[in-house]
Amino acid sequence: MAVTADSEKEKNLFPPVDRFKMAAPTRLYESIIADISDRISRGVLKPGDILPSERELAEQFQLSRIPVREGLKILEFLGVISYVPGKGMYVQPLEVPALVSKIFFGLNTSSDNIRQLFEVRLLLETYAARYGAERRTEEDLEELRAAVEHMPGEEGAQIEESLRFHMGVIKTAHNDIITEFYKFLSTLLTEARERTHMEKRFASQPLYYHTEIFHAIEEKDSQRAADLMRDHLRMEMEYLDREDARTSLPDAASN
């Protein structure tokens, strides 16, 4: 049932903010965000519930309306709540794709960011390879097998099938949140993958690792699948570091 200003429950929904118990750097609007988010995570507030008005929240928190307004704006940006003119702020169902896109809002693909995103990728794909070996289905194996079989060939095909393979490994873990997170992450990493596959001397390495990772997942060897994926991605990260070092050297012709 929607939360309304007339209900007894709402009158005591949000206790006053105790400024003395707040961590030193905490801003007032952060405590409001934390309080509302905590009630949503515990199910006290559910999708479809209406929050008290800005004025009522300020009274309950015993704060001015400025930090309340700031907190509500951030929650609205994140998609946690949504304003309906004439009705108020509604609690929204959590949509992972929309939330992830906001997390990476404005992030560019500089060398430093690519390196850090690769570290996130290392965590996600190592996890996926380990649990994928335990949870994979025959349909999952067919997708991975097709990517490995079509990988040899021209550079463009290698890149496309590599993307297909790595997404396939993520899907074998059957974790919807990680899959949605990785979809957005992979878009940012396309540039890095293309750089990884540019040199012919490096082109044989991904095919070797993809084949071995596939066999480990097929054989349900979770430890080997995780180890191979970790080694594979660390090698790609080392290659990117070498490329960054090479391209950042001063132009000898200008000396």
C-alpha positions as CSV (number, residue, x, y, z in Angstrom):
1,M,0.0,0.0,0.0
2,A,1.3,3.5,-0.8
3,V,2.8,5.6,2.0
4,T,0.6,8.6,2.6
5,A,1.0,11.8,4.7
6,D,-2.1,10.8,6.7
7,S,-0.8,7.4,7.9
8,E,0.5,6.9,11.4
9,K,3.4,4.9,9.9
10,E,4.6,7.9,7.9
11,K,4.6,10.2,10.8
12,N,7.5,8.3,12.3
13,L,9.0,6.9,9.1
14,F,12.1,9.0,9.1
15,P,13.7,9.9,12.5
16,P,15.5,13.2,13.0
17,V,19.1,13.3,11.8
18,D,21.6,13.0,14.7
19,R,24.4,15.3,13.6
20,F,26.6,14.3,16.5
21,K,26.7,10.7,15.3
22,M,27.5,11.6,11.7
23,A,31.0,10.9,10.4
24,A,32.9,14.2,10.1
25,P,33.0,14.5,6.3
26,T,29.3,13.4,5.8
27,R,27.1,16.0,4.2
28,L,23.5,16.3,5.4
29,Y,22.0,15.3,2.1
30,E,24.1,12.1,2.2
31,S,22.4,11.0,5.4
32,I,19.0,11.6,3.8
33,I,20.1,9.4,0.8
34,A,21.4,6.7,3.1
35,D,18.2,6.8,5.2
36,I,15.8,6.5,2.3
37,S,18.0,3.9,0.5
38,D,18.2,1.8,3.7
39,R,14.4,1.7,4.0
40,I,14.0,0.7,0.4
41,S,16.6,-2.1,0.7
42,R,14.8,-3.4,3.9
43,G,11.4,-3.3,2.2
44,V,10.0,-0.6,4.5
45,L,9.5,1.4,1.3
46,K,8.5,-0.6,-1.8
47,P,8.2,0.3,-5.5
48,G,5.1,2.3,-6.0
49,D,5.1,3.9,-2.5
50,I,4.9,7.7,-2.3
51,L,7.4,9.5,-0.2
52,P,6.3,12.3,2.1
53,S,6.6,15.8,0.5
54,E,9.8,17.8,0.7
55,R,8.4,19.9,3.5
56,E,7.2,16.8,5.5
57,L,10.6,15.1,5.0
58,A,12.4,18.3,6.3
59,E,10.1,18.2,9.4
60,Q,10.8,14.5,10.0
61,F,14.5,14.8,9.6
62,Q,14.5,18.1,11.5
63,L,16.5,19.7,8.8
64,S,16.1,22.6,6.3
65,R,14.5,21.8,3.0
66,I,17.8,22.5,1.1
67,P,19.6,19.2,2.0
68,V,16.3,17.3,1.6
69,R,15.9,18.7,-1.9
70,E,19.6,17.8,-2.8
71,G,19.1,14.3,-1.6
72,L,15.9,13.8,-3.5
73,K,17.5,15.1,-6.7
74,I,20.3,12.6,-6.5
75,L,18.0,9.7,-5.8
76,E,15.9,10.8,-8.8
77,F,19.0,11.0,-11.0
78,L,19.9,7.5,-10.0
79,G,16.4,6.2,-10.8
80,V,15.6,5.3,-7.2
81,I,12.6,7.6,-7.1
82,S,10.6,9.4,-9.7
83,Y,8.6,12.6,-9.5
84,V,5.1,12.6,-10.9
85,P,3.7,16.2,-11.2
86,G,0.8,16.7,-8.8
87,K,1.3,13.5,-7.0
88,G,4.8,13.4,-5.5
89,M,7.9,11.2,-5.4
90,Y,7.3,7.5,-6.1
91,V,9.8,4.7,-5.2
92,Q,10.9,3.1,-8.5
93,P,11.9,-0.5,-9.2
94,L,15.6,-0.8,-9.4
95,E,16.7,-1.1,-13.1
96,V,20.3,-2.3,-13.3
97,P,21.1,-1.1,-16.9
98,A,19.9,2.5,-16.1
99,L,21.8,2.5,-12.8
100,V,25.0,1.3,-14.5
101,S,24.9,3.9,-17.2
102,K,24.7,6.6,-14.6
103,I,27.7,5.1,-12.7
104,F,29.8,5.5,-15.8
105,F,28.3,8.8,-16.9
106,G,31.0,11.0,-18.5
107,L,33.7,8.4,-18.2
108,N,36.2,8.6,-21.1
109,T,38.5,6.0,-22.4
110,S,41.8,7.5,-21.5
111,S,44.8,5.2,-20.9
112,D,44.4,5.4,-17.1
113,N,40.6,4.7,-17.3
114,I,41.1,1.8,-19.7
115,R,43.7,0.2,-17.3
116,Q,41.3,0.6,-14.4
117,L,38.3,-0.8,-16.4
118,F,40.5,-3.8,-17.3
119,E,41.0,-4.4,-13.6
120,V,37.2,-4.5,-13.2
121,R,36.9,-6.8,-16.2
122,L,39.5,-9.1,-14.6
123,L,37.4,-9.4,-11.5
124,L,34.1,-10.0,-13.4
125,E,35.4,-12.5,-16.0
126,T,37.4,-14.5,-13.5
127,Y,34.3,-14.8,-11.4
128,A,32.2,-15.7,-14.5
129,A,34.7,-18.3,-15.7
130,R,34.8,-20.0,-12.2
131,Y,31.0,-20.1,-11.7
132,G,30.3,-20.6,-15.4
133,A,32.1,-23.9,-15.2
134,E,29.7,-25.0,-12.5
135,R,26.5,-23.6,-14.0
136,R,26.9,-23.7,-17.8
137,T,24.3,-25.3,-20.0
138,E,24.6,-27.1,-23.3
139,E,23.3,-23.9,-25.0
140,D,26.1,-21.9,-23.3
141,L,28.7,-24.4,-24.6
142,E,27.3,-24.1,-28.1
143,E,27.7,-20.3,-28.0
144,L,31.3,-20.5,-26.8
145,R,32.2,-23.3,-29.2
146,A,30.9,-21.3,-32.1
147,A,32.9,-18.2,-31.1
148,V,36.2,-20.3,-30.8
149,E,35.6,-22.1,-34.1
150,H,35.0,-18.8,-36.0
151,M,37.8,-16.9,-34.4
152,P,40.7,-17.8,-36.8
153,G,40.8,-15.6,-39.8
154,E,41.0,-11.9,-40.5
155,E,41.6,-9.4,-37.8
156,G,38.1,-8.0,-37.8
157,A,36.6,-11.5,-37.4
158,Q,39.0,-12.2,-34.5
159,I,37.9,-9.1,-32.6
160,E,34.2,-9.8,-33.2
161,E,34.4,-13.4,-32.1
162,S,36.5,-12.4,-29.1
163,L,33.8,-10.1,-28.0
164,R,31.3,-12.8,-28.5
165,F,33.4,-15.3,-26.5
166,H,33.9,-13.1,-23.5
167,M,30.2,-12.1,-23.3
168,G,29.4,-15.8,-23.6
169,V,31.6,-16.6,-20.6
170,I,29.9,-13.9,-18.6
171,K,26.5,-15.4,-19.5
172,T,27.5,-18.9,-18.3
173,A,27.6,-17.6,-14.7
174,H,23.8,-16.9,-15.0
175,N,24.0,-13.8,-12.9
176,D,21.7,-11.2,-14.5
177,I,23.2,-8.2,-12.6
178,I,26.8,-9.0,-13.7
179,T,25.6,-9.6,-17.3
180,E,24.0,-6.2,-17.5
181,F,27.0,-4.5,-15.8
182,Y,29.4,-6.2,-18.3
183,K,27.3,-5.2,-21.3
184,F,27.9,-1.6,-20.5
185,L,31.5,-2.2,-19.5
186,S,32.3,-4.0,-22.7
187,T,31.2,-0.9,-24.7
188,L,33.9,1.2,-23.0
189,L,36.5,-1.5,-23.5
190,T,36.0,-2.0,-27.3
191,E,38.9,0.4,-28.0
192,A,41.2,-1.6,-25.7
193,R,40.3,-4.9,-27.2
194,E,41.0,-3.6,-30.7
195,R,44.4,-2.4,-29.6
196,T,45.0,-5.8,-28.0
197,H,44.5,-7.6,-31.3
198,M,46.4,-5.3,-33.6
199,E,49.8,-7.1,-33.8
200,K,50.0,-10.4,-35.5
201,R,52.6,-11.6,-33.0
202,F,50.0,-11.3,-30.3
203,A,47.0,-12.6,-32.3
204,S,47.7,-16.3,-31.5
205,Q,47.5,-15.8,-27.8
206,P,43.8,-15.0,-27.4
207,L,42.8,-18.0,-29.6
208,Y,44.9,-20.3,-27.4
209,Y,43.4,-19.0,-24.2
210,H,39.9,-18.9,-25.5
211,T,40.2,-22.6,-26.6
212,E,41.6,-23.7,-23.2
213,I,39.0,-21.7,-21.2
214,F,36.3,-23.2,-23.3
215,H,37.5,-26.7,-22.6
216,A,37.8,-26.0,-18.8
217,I,34.2,-24.7,-18.7
218,E,33.1,-27.7,-20.8
219,E,34.8,-30.1,-18.4
220,K,33.4,-28.2,-15.3
221,D,36.9,-27.5,-14.1
222,S,36.1,-24.2,-12.3
223,Q,39.6,-23.6,-10.8
224,R,41.4,-24.1,-14.2
225,A,38.8,-21.9,-16.0
226,A,39.3,-19.1,-13.5
227,D,43.1,-19.4,-13.6
228,L,43.2,-19.4,-17.4
229,M,40.9,-16.3,-17.6
230,R,43.0,-14.5,-15.1
231,D,46.3,-15.3,-17.0
232,H,44.7,-14.3,-20.3
233,L,43.4,-10.9,-19.1
234,R,46.7,-10.1,-17.3
235,M,48.6,-10.8,-20.5
236,E,46.3,-8.3,-22.4
237,M,46.8,-5.8,-19.6
238,E,50.6,-6.1,-19.9
239,Y,50.3,-5.7,-23.7
240,L,48.3,-2.5,-23.2
241,D,50.9,-1.2,-20.8
242,R,53.7,-1.8,-23.3
243,E,51.7,-0.1,-26.1
244,D,51.0,2.9,-23.8
245,A,54.8,3.1,-22.9
246,R,55.7,2.9,-26.6
247,T,53.3,5.5,-27.8
248,S,54.2,7.9,-25.0
249,L,57.9,8.0,-26.0
250,P,59.1,11.3,-27.4
251,D,59.3,11.5,-31.2
252,A,62.9,10.9,-32.1
253,A,62.5,12.9,-35.2
254,S,61.7,16.0,-33.2
255,N,65.0,15.9,-31.3
